[in-house]
Amino acid sequence: MSALAADGRTPGVLAPHWLGAGHRRALAEAVRAGLEDPGVHPVDAVHLADVLTELHVAAARDVVWPAPAARVRRVTGWDADVLPVRLSARERAAALALPDLAPVLRRVLGEGRP
Amino acid sequence: MTGAVPGPTRLLSRLRAAPVAVDDLRRACDEVLPRLAAPGLRLAVVTERGTGPVLVVEEAERGLRVPLADLAEDLSDAGAGTGHDGLVAALTAWVLSRPVPDAVASAAGVAVLQWTDRRRVAVGWRVVVPRGGVAVPWTPSPRADRRVVERARAGAVVRATALEGVLRLEGPVALWSAARHPALSTAALAAPARLLDRLRAAGVGRADPGDLHVVVTPDSPLACAGAAVAARLAGETGEACVRLPWTGLPRLRWL
């Protein structure tokens, strides 16, 4: 699984998008469906694969360093399953370009919060 | 009393935790010390002329005698507050963090990775003793010679190797946590070949040591992943951590 940008460099600046467990699951399903589309552009496929990787990495970060996200949840009152999913502009654009992305995910990825 | 807006001094005093009273600390000692009793450990509050009550902590060659007035001040600075439960928790943590005697390190020490210094940018091996969920590092006493230190380190590596853990997979990331004491999770790196076998058995990529990296934060679970994924994991946390290539693990030194 790639965690590199299409040009082979690191993904650059990653911005947090705070997603609950349901939204993360729905985003992963939409990305997998997009990757199975035979018409997906190879560059978009790399970015979509990186979105899948980040969904896993976000959960891993919360296991190793649970305190930072817990502090944000405590201040905002967000649910216990809300985590920061950090995406580059290209990764976010590739996700938003998925034709079957649910409107609620479009809103969440647009606003960055649940 | 007027309705004037509080000035900076009054705001500061509101934010600052109330000081711990010696009498409250004495009551907390009455509750905490019997609970922490252990063979070879003396915990007592004694009254000494001139200093008032003194907390005595003695275990083998290690001894602490701290006036309760001084300890109350330290706990106040640490934000222990005046609530009884908070004070009991703070005092418990203080006693548990007492220095580790040489014999205890030799009998129960475990090898884990700890920060080399306060900058928290590099790690090395230390012998620690698990106490109440915390890994307390051992500093050899002045009378511990090279043989004592080497024997304690060798025993700590054996115990580190024998520790059981829990492996959790998050896609391309393998997370390893010591089963009974998560603060000892880095002990698994004392036997990297054994951990690598576990990773391979769990199907973590191809667990190629040439590409595998480990993200280390002392006292926290370990994260293992390919180089690019590990870079993404470690690069986007604001927490202190060290990302090490698997092949670099043998170069880690004792602190």
Chai-1 contact restraints between the chains, C-beta under 6 A:
chainA,res_idxA,chainB,res_idxB,connection_type,confidence,min_distance_angstrom,max_distance_angstrom,comment,restraint_id
A,M1,B,P172,contact,1.0,0.0,6.0,A-B,restraint_1
A,A3,B,A228,contact,1.0,0.0,6.0,A-B,restraint_2
A,A3,B,V229,contact,1.0,0.0,6.0,A-B,restraint_3
A,A3,B,R232,contact,1.0,0.0,6.0,A-B,restraint_4
A,L4,B,A228,contact,1.0,0.0,6.0,A-B,restraint_5
A,L14,B,E236,contact,1.0,0.0,6.0,A-B,restraint_6
A,H56,B,E170,contact,1.0,0.0,6.0,A-B,restraint_7
A,H56,B,G171,contact,1.0,0.0,6.0,A-B,restraint_8
A,H56,B,V173,contact,1.0,0.0,6.0,A-B,restraint_9
A,V57,B,R232,contact,1.0,0.0,6.0,A-B,restraint_10
A,V57,B,L233,contact,1.0,0.0,6.0,A-B,restraint_11
A,A59,B,E170,contact,1.0,0.0,6.0,A-B,restraint_12
A,A60,B,E170,contact,1.0,0.0,6.0,A-B,restraint_13
A,A60,B,V173,contact,1.0,0.0,6.0,A-B,restraint_14
A,A60,B,L175,contact,1.0,0.0,6.0,A-B,restraint_15
A,A60,B,A223,contact,1.0,0.0,6.0,A-B,restraint_16
A,A60,B,L233,contact,1.0,0.0,6.0,A-B,restraint_17
A,R61,B,T237,contact,1.0,0.0,6.0,A-B,restraint_18
A,V63,B,L175,contact,1.0,0.0,6.0,A-B,restraint_19
A,V63,B,P221,contact,1.0,0.0,6.0,A-B,restraint_20
A,V64,B,S220,contact,1.0,0.0,6.0,A-B,restraint_21
A,V64,B,P221,contact,1.0,0.0,6.0,A-B,restraint_22
A,V64,B,A223,contact,1.0,0.0,6.0,A-B,restraint_23
A,W65,B,T237,contact,1.0,0.0,6.0,A-B,restraint_24
A,W65,B,E239,contact,1.0,0.0,6.0,A-B,restraint_25
A,R86,B,E236,contact,1.0,0.0,6.0,A-B,restraint_26
